[in-house]
Amino acid sequence: MKQVVMYSTGYCPYCQRAEMLLKQRGVAEIEKIRVDMHPELRQTMMERTGRRTVPQIYIGDTHVGGFDDLAALDRAGGLMPLLND
């Protein structure tokens, strides 16, 4: 299974929902980058993703986007192939 990286904050309900969905799909470990604890990393996230909001999720080298994007990918049947590619 590919590495999953998620830019997040400790108080973000969408981050929690994304983590729950990923774990339901078999992801055992998510590398969380907490932009609330390290504000300088929010700038890095924005430069890398072009977005300001969390979560921002990467599966391997693929930027999936936020929770809504992740859920849409799952509904379309694309999440598991991306995780297991």
C-alpha positions in Angstrom: 0.0 0.0 0.0 1.3 3.4 -0.9 2.3 6.0 1.7 -0.4 8.5 2.7 0.4 12.0 3.8 -2.2 14.4 5.1 -1.8 18.0 5.9 -4.2 18.6 8.9 -5.0 20.4 12.1 -6.0 18.9 15.4 -9.5 20.5 15.3 -10.6 19.7 11.7 -13.6 17.5 11.4 -12.9 16.9 7.7 -9.4 15.7 8.6 -11.0 13.2 11.1 -13.4 12.0 8.4 -10.6 11.6 5.9 -8.6 9.6 8.4 -11.6 7.4 9.2 -12.3 6.7 5.5 -8.7 5.9 4.8 -8.5 3.5 7.8 -11.8 1.8 6.6 -10.0 1.2 3.3 -7.1 -0.5 5.0 -4.6 2.3 5.5 -2.7 1.5 8.6 -0.5 4.5 8.9 -1.1 8.1 7.8 1.8 10.6 8.0 0.1 13.7 9.4 1.7 17.1 8.9 0.1 19.4 11.5 0.0 22.9 10.1 -1.6 24.3 13.3 1.5 23.2 15.3 3.9 24.3 12.6 2.5 27.3 10.9 5.4 27.5 8.5 4.3 24.2 7.0 1.0 25.8 5.9 2.9 27.9 3.4 4.7 24.8 2.2 1.3 23.1 1.8 -0.1 26.0 -0.1 2.9 26.1 -2.5 2.7 22.4 -3.0 -1.1 22.0 -3.4 -2.3 25.5 -4.5 -4.9 25.2 -1.7 -5.3 26.8 1.7 -7.6 24.4 3.5 -7.1 21.2 5.3 -7.0 18.3 4.9 -4.8 18.1 1.8 -4.1 14.4 1.1 -1.3 12.8 -0.9 -1.3 9.1 -1.8 2.1 8.3 -3.0 3.0 11.2 -5.3 -0.6 11.9 -6.3 -2.4 14.9 -4.7 -5.9 13.7 -4.1 -7.1 17.0 -2.6 -9.4 17.4 0.5 -12.0 15.2 2.1 -14.7 15.8 -0.5 -12.2 14.9 -3.3 -11.2 11.7 -1.4 -14.8 10.7 -0.8 -15.6 11.3 -4.5 -12.6 9.3 -5.6 -13.8 6.5 -3.3 -17.4 6.6 -4.6 -16.1 6.5 -8.2 -14.1 3.4 -7.4 -10.7 5.0 -7.8 -9.4 5.1 -4.2 -8.5 1.4 -3.7 -6.6 1.1 -7.0 -4.7 4.3 -6.2 -3.8 3.0 -2.7 -2.7 -0.4 -4.0 -1.1 0.7 -7.3 
